[in-house]
């Protein structure tokens, strides 16, 4: 089934049962619409308004007329971040992919009268349709071919794939394994937007506010982009990652995103100095495709903004834009002899460019250093934001989105889900920040992924990897984590370790793990 056929069928369905719920002529609901846009594996500095050179005019416009957060945190990896985003809880409390003993955004907002819609990446064992979303189109797994996530189509080469097993997709209550689009012009980023726009049109006369969650899979590998988007960036990166990091860092300081006393972290090993690289054009192509993927996301966000304006709901729609973790240094080249970009390829952008994506921070996705857990967050809401065009340095965490939406929706955070008791929300609403005030933030924020563990308490951050010693950093003086204070301040390091151990035991008692 192609997108056009599905949307036609959906409109027919809406002509029946769904339209019975319309409140024709009713006064508009004063509560804001909620649009949550998440990208996948995008670094802190990639978009223009966070220092990047990639063309992102629509995202930059949201920032120019909204709020940019400089110290907003994710969980360093796709699955844990999405579990926290959807539930307002640490992923360790809800068993991540099974999401038990919790309510999702859909399950919290639908009873409050919101139409709950989603397109894109879910990354859990359930489907969005089973967890409170009225509609969903997209990938329920982690990553997939952008041009064809399914079987080879006649006249085309085999789609590049990471592994032999198929990735599960879903359309509402129907699951596909594999999902093979009939449309030869299918591209996941465009398709997620097509369905989102279709939903907005389908429900435009209901009189209900909506929650729309668009979870783009870009710029997560594989590196796939339209040729015309790639061409826009060819040659841009021949200057190399060393120069790029310096340029981005200077722009970030000029924008007021970073304290000038925070030094740019050194190029990470094993990335070589750009001057020593022989195959510069191949490296340029990889970053050009990656940039093209982000460019295409921005183009599609522009389409969504245009639709909101067309429907007359742009002013009273809160838009949040963020990434699920830092730039990705993983190396996955299942088609090493096929250049990145097209359907037949399956390549990653790799560590040196990921290091640039996370400017000015150390490390990457899957680590609990700032390069892994820091995300750009933009909030835009013309009818509700007190100081458009502002920057906030107040720390926040992905668990804060659930209570923010619950407050704005005037919803009740669920206490039960079926026979399950729902764990009380851990997040704190961001509404005071949107209103231009200082909120009472978290006493501490915690992380754990793989062998990493970390805690942020006030200006202090403790980080530990595996069986190594705890490291200690002063986030006010050294957010790029270059000066480990654990040895000169052993008592403070021990205090941070104790905080993390206490949290770990608490979430374990809830049936999770840390």
C-alpha positions in Angstrom: 0.0 0.0 0.0 1.4 3.4 -0.9 0.9 6.6 1.1 -1.7 8.0 -1.3 -3.8 4.9 -1.1 -3.6 4.8 2.7 -4.5 8.4 3.1 -7.5 8.0 0.8 -8.6 5.0 2.8 -8.1 6.8 6.1 -10.2 9.7 4.9 -13.0 7.2 4.0 -12.8 5.7 7.5 -13.0 9.2 9.0 -16.1 9.9 7.0 -17.6 7.2 9.2 -16.8 6.6 12.8 -14.3 9.3 13.5 -16.4 12.1 12.2 -19.2 11.2 14.7 -16.9 12.8 17.4 -16.7 16.1 15.7 -18.0 19.1 17.5 -19.0 21.2 14.6 -19.4 24.9 15.5 -18.0 24.4 18.9 -15.7 27.1 20.4 -12.0 26.2 20.0 -10.4 24.5 22.9 -8.0 27.1 24.5 -5.4 24.5 25.4 -2.3 24.4 23.2 -1.7 21.8 20.5 1.5 19.9 21.3 4.0 19.1 18.5 7.0 17.0 19.5 9.7 16.6 16.9 12.6 14.3 17.6 15.6 13.5 15.3 17.8 10.5 15.7 21.6 10.6 16.4 22.1 14.3 15.7 24.9 16.1 17.4 24.7 19.2 19.6 26.2 21.5 17.0 24.7 20.3 13.7 21.8 22.7 13.2 22.5 26.3 12.4 21.1 27.8 15.6 23.5 25.7 17.6 26.6 26.6 15.6 26.3 24.4 12.6 26.8 25.2 8.9 24.0 22.9 7.7 21.1 24.7 6.1 18.3 24.6 8.7 16.2 27.8 8.1 13.0 26.4 9.6 14.5 25.1 12.7 16.5 28.3 13.1 13.3 30.3 12.8 11.7 28.3 15.6 14.8 29.2 17.7 14.8 32.8 16.7 11.2 33.1 17.9 11.3 30.7 20.7 13.7 29.5 23.4 17.0 27.6 23.1 18.0 25.3 25.9 21.8 24.9 26.4 21.8 22.3 29.2 19.1 19.9 28.2 19.8 16.2 28.6 18.9 12.9 27.0 19.8 9.3 27.9 22.7 8.8 25.5 20.9 6.1 23.4 17.8 5.8 21.2 15.7 3.3 23.3 16.3 4.7 26.8 15.7 8.2 25.6 12.4 7.3 24.0 11.2 5.4 27.0 11.9 8.5 29.2 10.4 10.9 26.7 7.1 8.9 26.5 6.7 8.2 30.2 8.4 10.9 32.3 10.4 8.2 34.1 13.9 6.9 33.9 14.2 4.1 31.4 15.5 1.8 34.2 12.1 2.2 36.0 10.0 1.0 33.1 12.2 -1.7 31.5 12.8 0.4 28.5 11.3 -1.5 25.5 8.4 -3.1 27.4 7.5 0.1 29.2 5.7 -1.5 32.1 4.2 0.2 35.2 3.9 3.5 33.4 1.7 5.6 31.1 2.8 7.0 27.8 2.1 10.6 26.5 -0.7 9.1 24.5 -2.3 7.4 27.5 -2.0 10.5 29.6 -3.4 13.0 27.1 -6.1 11.1 25.2 -8.3 10.9 28.3 -7.9 14.7 28.6 -9.5 15.1 25.2 -6.5 15.3 23.0 -6.3 13.7 19.6 -3.0 11.6 19.8 -1.1 11.2 16.6 2.4 9.8 15.8 4.6 9.2 12.9 8.1 7.8 12.8 10.3 5.7 15.1 8.9 4.1 18.2 11.6 1.6 19.3 9.6 -0.5 21.8 8.0 -4.0 21.9 4.5 -2.6 21.8 3.2 -0.3 19.0 2.0 3.3 19.5 -1.5 2.2 18.6 -1.4 -0.1 21.6 -0.1 2.6 24.0 -2.5 5.5 23.6 -2.0 6.9 20.1 -5.0 7.1 17.9 -2.9 6.9 14.8 0.6 5.9 13.9 2.7 5.3 10.8 6.3 4.3 11.0 9.1 2.2 12.2 8.7 0.4 15.6 12.3 -0.8 15.5 15.6 1.1 15.7 16.9 1.8 12.1 16.1 0.9 8.6 16.8 1.7 4.9 15.3 5.1 4.1 14.4 4.3 0.5 13.1 0.8 1.0 13.1 -0.9 4.4 11.7 -4.1 2.9 12.3 -6.6 0.1 14.0 -5.9 -3.2 11.7 -4.3 -5.8 11.7 -5.3 -9.4 14.3 -3.3 -11.4 16.1 -2.1 -8.3 19.3 -3.3 -6.5 18.9 -5.1 -3.1 18.3 -2.5 -0.4 21.3 -2.0 1.9 20.7 -3.6 5.3 22.4 -3.9 8.6 21.4 -7.5 9.3 19.3 -10.3 7.8 16.3 -9.9 10.1 13.5 -7.5 9.0 12.7 -4.3 10.8 9.1 -4.1 12.0 6.8 -1.2 10.8 3.2 -0.4 11.7 0.2 1.5 10.4 -2.2 1.9 13.3 -3.1 -1.7 14.4 -1.4 -3.4 11.4 2.2 -4.6 11.7 4.5 -5.2 8.7 7.5 -7.6 8.7 8.9 -6.5 6.3 7.4 -3.3 5.1 8.0 -2.8 1.4 6.7 0.5 0.0 5.2 0.3 -3.5 6.0 4.0 -4.1 9.4 4.1 -5.8 9.8 7.7 -4.5 9.5 6.6 -0.9 11.9 8.2 1.5 11.3 7.8 5.2 11.7 11.4 6.3 9.3 12.6 3.6 6.8 9.7 4.3 6.7 10.5 8.1 5.8 14.1 7.2 3.2 13.0 4.6 1.3 11.0 7.1 1.6 13.7 9.8 0.1 16.3 7.4 -2.6 13.8 6.4 -3.6 13.4 10.1 -3.7 17.2 10.6 -6.0 17.5 7.7 -8.2 14.6 8.7 -8.9 15.9 12.2 -8.8 19.6 11.5 -12.6 20.2 12.2 -12.8 18.2 15.4 -12.5 21.0 17.8 -10.0 19.0 19.9 -6.4 20.0 20.5 -3.8 17.5 19.3 -0.6 15.8 20.4 1.5 15.1 17.3 4.8 13.3 17.8 7.0 13.1 14.8 10.1 10.9 15.4 12.3 11.2 12.4 14.9 8.5 11.9 17.4 10.9 10.3 20.3 11.4 10.5 20.7 7.9 12.0 22.5 5.6 9.7 22.3 4.3 7.0 23.5 7.4 5.2 20.7 7.9 2.7 19.7 11.1 1.0 18.2 12.5 -2.2 20.9 13.4 -4.8 19.9 17.0 -5.0 20.3 17.4 -1.2 23.7 15.7 -1.3 24.9 17.9 -4.1 24.3 21.0 -2.0 27.0 19.9 0.5 29.6 18.3 -1.7 33.0 20.0 -1.2 31.7 21.7 2.0 33.7 19.4 4.2 37.0 19.3 2.4 38.3 21.7 5.1 38.1 18.7 7.5 36.8 18.0 11.0 39.5 19.9 12.8 38.6 23.2 11.1 34.9 22.5 11.3 35.1 22.0 15.1 36.9 25.3 15.6 34.4 27.2 13.4 31.4 25.7 15.1 32.9 26.5 18.6 33.4 30.1 17.7 29.9 30.5 16.4 28.5 28.9 19.6 30.4 31.3 21.8 29.2 34.3 19.6 25.6 33.0 19.9 25.8 32.9 23.7 25.3 29.2 23.9 28.6 28.5 25.6 30.7 30.2 28.2 33.9 31.4 26.6 36.0 29.9 29.4 34.9 26.4 28.4 37.7 25.2 26.1 37.0 23.2 23.0 37.7 19.5 23.8 40.7 18.1 21.9 40.1 16.0 18.8 39.1 12.6 20.1 41.2 9.5 19.4 41.3 7.5 17.2 40.3 10.3 14.8 43.4 11.3 12.7 44.5 14.9 12.1 42.7 16.0 8.9 46.0 17.0 7.3 47.1 13.4 7.4 44.0 12.0 5.7 44.5 10.6 2.2 41.0 9.9 1.0 39.5 13.4 1.8 36.9 13.2 -1.0 35.4 10.0 0.5 35.2 11.6 3.9 33.7 14.7 2.4 31.0 12.6 0.8 30.0 10.9 4.0 29.5 14.2 5.9 27.7 15.7 2.8 25.2 12.9 2.9 24.8 13.3 6.7 24.2 17.0 6.3 21.7 16.4 3.5 19.7 14.2 5.8 19.4 17.0 8.3 18.6 19.5 5.5 15.8 17.2 4.4 14.4 17.1 8.0 14.4 20.9 8.0 12.6 21.0 4.7 9.9 18.7 6.1 9.6 20.7 9.3 8.9 23.7 7.0 6.0 21.7 5.5 4.6 21.0 8.9 4.9 24.7 9.9 3.1 25.7 6.7 0.3 23.3 7.5 -0.2 24.6 11.0 -0.4 28.1 9.6 -2.8 27.0 6.9 -5.1 25.5 9.6 -4.8 28.6 11.8 -3.3 26.8 14.8 0.3 27.8 14.6 0.1 30.5 17.2 -1.3 28.1 19.9 0.9 25.1 19.1 3.9 24.4 21.4 6.6 22.9 19.2 9.5 21.1 20.8 12.5 20.0 18.7 15.3 17.9 20.1 17.6 14.9 19.4 17.6 11.5 21.2 21.3 11.4 21.8 24.6 12.8 20.6 26.3 12.2 17.3 27.0 8.5 16.6 30.6 7.2 16.3 29.5 3.6 15.4 31.1 2.1 12.3 28.6 -0.1 10.3 29.7 -0.6 6.7 27.8 -3.7 5.4 28.3 -2.4 1.9 31.9 -1.1 2.0 32.3 -1.0 -1.8 29.2 1.1 -2.4 29.4 4.8 -1.7 27.0 6.3 0.9 23.8 8.0 -0.3 21.7 5.5 -2.3 19.3 2.7 -1.7 21.9 -0.1 -2.2 24.4 1.4 0.4 24.6 0.9 4.1 27.2 3.2 5.7 27.8 5.3 8.7 29.3 8.8 9.1 31.9 7.5 11.6 33.8 8.8 14.6 35.8 11.8 13.2 32.6 13.5 11.9 30.6 12.5 15.0 33.3 14.3 17.1 32.6 17.4 15.0 28.8 17.0 15.4 29.1 17.0 19.2 31.2 20.2 19.3 32.4 21.4 21.8 31.9 18.2 23.9 33.8 15.0 24.4 32.6 11.6 23.3 29.4 10.4 21.6 26.2 8.5 21.6 26.3 5.6 24.1 28.5 7.4 26.6 27.5 9.5 29.6 29.9 12.3 28.8 28.4 15.6 27.5 28.8 14.5 23.9 26.5 11.6 24.5 23.8 13.1 26.7 23.5 16.8 25.6 20.8 17.7 23.1 19.7 20.9 21.5 16.2 21.7 22.6 14.1 24.4 21.0 10.7 25.4 22.3 8.4 27.6 20.1 4.9 28.8 21.1 3.9 32.2 20.0 0.8 32.3 22.3 2.7 31.1 25.4 6.4 31.8 25.4 7.2 34.9 27.5 10.6 35.8 25.9 10.8 34.9 22.3 14.4 34.6 20.9 15.8 33.9 24.3 18.4 31.3 25.6 18.0 29.5 28.9 20.9 27.8 30.7 18.6 26.1 33.2 19.3 22.3 33.2 16.5 19.9 32.1 16.1 16.3 31.2 14.0 14.3 28.8 11.8 13.1 31.7 10.5 16.7 31.9 8.5 16.6 28.7 5.7 14.4 30.1 4.9 16.7 33.0 5.1 19.8 30.8 2.5 18.3 28.4 0.3 17.1 31.3 0.3 20.6 32.8 -0.5 22.3 29.6 -3.2 19.8 28.6 -4.8 20.1 32.1 -4.6 16.3 32.2 -4.3 14.0 35.2 -1.1 11.9 35.3 -2.5 8.3 35.4 -2.2 6.3 38.6 -3.3 3.1 37.0 -2.9 1.5 33.6 -5.2 -1.5 33.5 -4.1 -3.7 36.4 -0.7 -2.0 36.6 0.1 0.7 39.2 1.8 3.6 37.4 5.1 4.8 38.9 4.9 8.5 39.9 6.4 10.9 37.3 10.0 11.8 37.9 10.1 14.8 35.6 9.5 18.4 36.4 7.4 20.7 34.2 9.3 23.1 31.9 6.3 25.5 31.9 8.0 28.0 34.3 10.9 28.3 31.9 8.5 28.9 29.0 6.9 31.6 31.0 10.2 33.3 31.6 10.7 32.3 35.2 13.3 30.3 37.1 11.9 26.9 38.0 12.8 24.6 40.9 14.9 22.2 38.9 16.1 18.7 39.7 18.1 18.1 42.8 20.0 15.5 40.8 19.9 14.0 37.3 21.1 10.4 36.7 22.3 8.3 33.7 23.3 4.8 33.1 23.9 3.1 29.7 26.1 0.2 29.0 29.2 0.4 31.2 28.7 4.1 31.8 27.1 5.8 34.8 26.8 9.5 35.7 25.1 12.0 37.9 24.6 15.8 37.8 24.0 17.5 41.1 24.0 21.3 40.9 27.2 22.4 39.2 28.9 19.0 39.8 28.9 16.0 37.5 30.3 12.6 38.3 31.1 10.1 35.5 32.3 6.5 35.7 33.0 3.9 33.0 33.1 0.3 33.9 35.4 -0.5 36.8 37.3 2.7 36.5 37.4 5.4 39.1 34.7 8.1 39.3 35.6 11.3 37.5 34.4 14.7 38.8 33.8 17.8 36.8 32.7 21.4 37.6 30.0 22.1 35.0 30.2 25.9 35.6 33.9 26.1 35.0 34.5 23.2 32.7 31.4 21.8 30.9 33.6 20.2 28.2 34.9 17.9 31.0 38.7 18.5 30.5 39.7 18.9 34.2 39.0 15.8 36.4 38.8 17.0 40.0 38.3 13.6 41.6 41.8 13.4 43.0 42.0 16.9 44.5 38.4 16.6 45.7 37.9 12.9 46.8 35.1 13.7 49.2 33.0 15.4 46.5 33.7 12.5 44.1 32.6 10.0 46.8 29.5 12.1 47.5 28.5 11.9 43.8 29.1 8.2 43.7 26.9 7.8 46.8 24.1 9.7 45.1 24.3 7.5 42.0 24.3 4.3 44.1 21.2 5.5 46.0 19.4 6.2 42.7 20.5 2.8 41.3 19.0 1.0 44.3 15.8 3.0 44.1 15.1 2.2 40.5 16.1 -1.5 41.0 13.4 -1.7 43.7 11.0 -0.7 41.0 11.9 -3.7 39.0 14.3 -2.0 36.7 18.1 -2.2 36.4 21.0 0.3 36.6 
